[in-house]
Amino acid sequence: MENSSLFVRSEMLAALPPPKPASGIVYRCRTALFGSVRDGILTVLALILLGLAAPPAFDWLIANAAWEGTSRSVCATISQGGIRPEGWSGACWAFVDAKMDQFVFGRYTLEERWRPVIVFALFAALLVPLLVPRLPYKAINAVLLFVALPLFSGVLLLGGVFGLPYVETSLWGGLLVTLTLSYVGIVASLPLGVGLALGRRSELPVVRVLATTFIEVVRGIPLLAVLFMASVVLPLFLPSGVTIDKFVRALVGVSLFASAYMAEVIRGGLQAVPRGQYEGADALGLSHVQKTLLVVLPQALKLVIPGIVNTFIGLFKDTSLVTIIAMFDLLGIVRLNFSDTNWSSPVTPVSGLLFVGAIFWVFCFSMSRYSIAVEKRLETGHKR
């Protein structure tokens, strides 16, 4: 009792400094770029390389680039800094500007290009509200986007009815073909992939064998072979007088090819669903269809969002392979215009390919970032 005062503090401890912020740009830069000595050295080296490469790239892409003109002469004329070394002075964006209509619409009839413009506008007007989580009427929006829009777009773009002139699909090209192929392929491959994945896991031997055979055969051959067979080989087996539009055959080939890869992605999600979820659904008395649609599939699809989006991105880029069947997507129509003697120059191909690469990157990067946002909203445990 006499020494009890030795255990009683007679004064308060000094206040501790506030904790360092665990969020914000400064915190993220410090932890990501300078989290360790090695990271700091690599960051400094990267900044040095960026500093060395940025000025020449800026000069070539912007400062010394030709932005306006009607022929190749503007890509090899005298600039403010002196005579341009032909092929290396700067990009020829005048070529892209002069050919922009073809890059977007291909050889679509000039007087009828208002029709794809309407389709593009409707697609954007229906897609944006569907992607914004807080906006209502998602079911109606989805029906309009995935059912009504394809039917309306097919009638409007092809024509031949309601007084609209018929425009052959062989005249379509550019971004119109790229977006149409990727849109139809994405819309068709997801439900087909779900059906094939469920079929491969079916307890019915016939269904399982058919689904497995289709998946393995399609995944075992390149998309080029699928497109070639759909365009050249398939007509040989059709009855005399029966023809199928080449663009329709390409749509079917791309959709079936993507569905086989989608099936394997979704099958991985189905296998990742815990066994207890199946048993819990059985304990509740749910039928097989109810268990699949209400319990298993929602969890499986949520688990494989990155794989699904990765398949969509690959499909979007693979649309450029339709050039083998004489259909010119964005990349194909740009390459076709390289042969225009009026714009023939060493910088024309590089400028055109950079333009195509930028367009593809914007679409693919947008899909990737949106998938990350969906994962975070669904709390899938994804970490950036």
Stockholm file with secondary structure:
# STOCKHOLM 1.0

chainA/1-384         MENSSLFVRSEMLAALPPPKPASGIVYRCRTALFGSVRDGILTVLALILLGLAAPPAFDWLIANAAWEGTSRSVCATISQGGIRPEGWSGACWAFVDAKMDQFVFGRYTLEERWRPVIVFALFAALLVPLLVPRLPYKAINAVLLFVALPLFSGVLLLGGVFGLPYVETSLWGGLLVTLTLSYVGIVASLPLGVGLALGRRSELPVVRVLATTFIEVVRGIPLLAVLFMASVVLPLFLPSGVTIDKFVRALVGVSLFASAYMAEVIRGGLQAVPRGQYEGADALGLSHVQKTLLVVLPQALKLVIPGIVNTFIGLFKDTSLVTIIAMFDLLGIVRLNFSDTNWSSPVTPVSGLLFVGAIFWVFCFSMSRYSIAVEKRLETGHKR
#=GR chainA/1-384 SS CTTGGGGSCCSCCCCCCCCCCSSSHHHHHHHHHSSSHHHHHHHHHHHHHHHHHHHHHHIIIIITCBCSCSSGGGGGSEETTEECCTTTSCCBHHHHHHTHHHHHHBTCCGGGTHHHHHHHHHHHHHHHHHHCTTCSCHHHHHHIIIIIHHHHHHHHHHCCSTTCCCCCGGGBEEHHHHHHHHHHHHHHHHHHHHHHHHHHTCSCHHHHHHHHHHHHHHHTSCHHHHHHIIIIIHHHHSCTTCCCCHHHHHHHHHHHHHHHHHHHHHHHHHHHSCHHHHHHHHHTTCCHHHIIIIIIHHHHHHHTHHHHHHHHHHHHHHGGGGGGGTCEEHHHHHHHHTTCGGGCCTHHHHHHHHHHHHHHHHHHHHHHHHHHHHHHHHTCCCCC
#=GC SS_cons         CTTGGGGSCCSCCCCCCCCCCSSSHHHHHHHHHSSSHHHHHHHHHHHHHHHHHHHHHHIIIIITCBCSCSSGGGGGSEETTEECCTTTSCCBHHHHHHTHHHHHHBTCCGGGTHHHHHHHHHHHHHHHHHHCTTCSCHHHHHHIIIIIHHHHHHHHHHCCSTTCCCCCGGGBEEHHHHHHHHHHHHHHHHHHHHHHHHHHTCSCHHHHHHHHHHHHHHHTSCHHHHHHIIIIIHHHHSCTTCCCCHHHHHHHHHHHHHHHHHHHHHHHHHHHSCHHHHHHHHHTTCCHHHIIIIIIHHHHHHHTHHHHHHHHHHHHHHGGGGGGGTCEEHHHHHHHHTTCGGGCCTHHHHHHHHHHHHHHHHHHHHHHHHHHHHHHHHTCCCCC
//
